Amino acid sequence: MHIILYGAPGVGKGTQAKILSHIYHIPHISTGDILRENIKNQTPLGVKAKQFMDGGNLVPDDVMIGMIKAIISSDRCKSGFILDGFPRTVAQAEALNIILCDLHINDYRVINFIVPEDVIISRLSDRYVCVKCGKIYNYSIDKFKAGDKCFKCGGNIYQRDDDKPETVKKRLSVYHTSTEPVKQYYTTTGRLTNIDGLGTIDEITLRLLTALQKKKN
Ligand code: AMP
């Protein structure tokens, strides 16, 4: 199964990708997580990406396309993948199309999560992440206190720098300018399925599974 999760930052792609990855036993490929891991390890990619990410900008297409090509051509993705955070520009979508054609992968689905912008802004400012296992917490729902540890693995919980209000604004504006056209690209190619991204995590998972089971014509 080959799934691309599309949508603005904060629509719930990461949360649902982790769940789908368990259900379908296919890897969750989050380009944001890979870049953050590179930043943590101070790799050349991390050093380069950091300057773009800190300002809420996109990492250049050539860097991202090379990275995703290596990953989805690897053995790890031979029975499928869930892409989360890629493609984010039409150039990335076009490059992905070529990569998938070369790999003879034609059955991929693109899921678009629809969430109103005011909800996105409040979700992002409430979002905290476990530094160790990546579990996503919501400050309003999970009601944790400063210093609390991840209940799953005991890791520290932190707020991503780019989830702070100034950067969120910039990321949403970059989304509208550079990433929204990708929706049109996949609508035109008949790949896109829209999902209501409001509701509980379980409700959204159920909608997703129902949509993925339906054959696209
Ligand atoms: P995310 O965790 O998906 O919200 O991504 C965090 C940041 O990583 C983004 O704001 C971008 O700076 C960078 N990033 C992740 N994926 C991509 C991509 N496909 N193209 C360009 N930049 C990306």
Residues whose N, C-alpha, C, O or C-beta is under 5 A from the ligand:
A	BS01	AMP	P9 T31 G32 D33 L35 F52 M53 G56 N57 L58 V59 M64 D84 G85 F86 P87 R88
